[in-house]
Amino acid sequence: MLFSAKADYRNYLRLSFGQPWSAKMERALEKIGHLAKEAAGTL
């Protein structure tokens, strides 16, 4: 989640990590994207 004093970011999710980029990380991020898209379709 992204927190803000305003409601401007109520539909945003901030991802932050400090690991080196890798193919495994890319696949995991892609999976998160697919899950988020699927969840958004159920709203």
Beta strands, then each sheet from edge to edge (+ up, - down):
end
